[in-house]
Amino acid sequence: MLRGVSRTALREHLESKGVPSMIYYPIPLHMQKAYTDPRYKHGDFPVTEDLCAHVISLPMHTELSQEDLAHITSSVLEFVNRSM
């Protein structure tokens, strides 16, 4: 994870480059209604909460070509280099 880089802005940049991205786990499990437990509150699992706030998923599968990988990588690096 890169601190100081906006996940939303990165996703918008990737979308503009035709690179899909997803946020699969936006809410930590212990904060979801179905798993509510009075023993756990916000802050009890700081690593989980941090990951849910910052991680994005990029395309990763066996059908990606070297060109696809280069495009994804260069798109991410372009954004990061511009943001730092």
N, C-alpha and C positions, 0 to 999 in steps of 0.2 A: 504494500500500500504506500502511496505517496501522500504525505501530509501536505495540506495546503492546495491540493488539486481538487476541484469540484467534480464530484461524480456526475452530477447532472450536466455540467458543461462538457465533460468528456463524452458522455453518452450522446449529447447533441452533436458534437464534433464528429463522432464516429458515424452517426446517422447521416450526416451531410456527406460523408465519404462512402456511404453504402455499406458500412460495416455494422451488422446487427450486434446488439449487446442486450443483456437481460439482468434484472435484479431478482434472483430467485427467493431470497430470504430477507425481505425488508423488515420483518418484525421478529425479534428473538422469540424462541419458543416459549420461554417463561413469561412473556408479556402478551401472548395470544389468548383470546377469550376462552378458547376450548381447553387451555392448559392452566387456567388461573389457579393459583395455589397461594393461600395467605402467607405461606412461609417465605415466598420469594417476591421481591420488589425490584423496581428499576435500580440498577447499580449493583445488584448481587452477582451478576455475571458480566463484568466489564469487557472482557475479551469478546464474548459473544455479541454484546451490544455494539462494540466498536466495529466488528466485522460486518454486522448487518447494516451499519451506517455507511460503510465505505466500499465493500466488495462489489464488483460487477463481473459478469461472466461474458467471455468473448467466445467466438466460434472456435470449436475444437472438435474435429472429427476426422475420420480416415479419408474422407473425400476431398479435403482441402489440398489444393495444389500449392506448389512452391510460390507461385505468383500470388495466390490468395494470402498465404502466410506473410509474404513480403508486404502486401498492401495493408493487412491488419497491423503488422508491426510498425510500419512507417507512419500509419495514421495515428497510432497511440503515441509514438515518439514525437511526431510533429506537434501534437497537442501539449505533451509534457514539456518539451523544449520551449514552446511558446509561453507556457504558464509559469516557468521558473524564473 
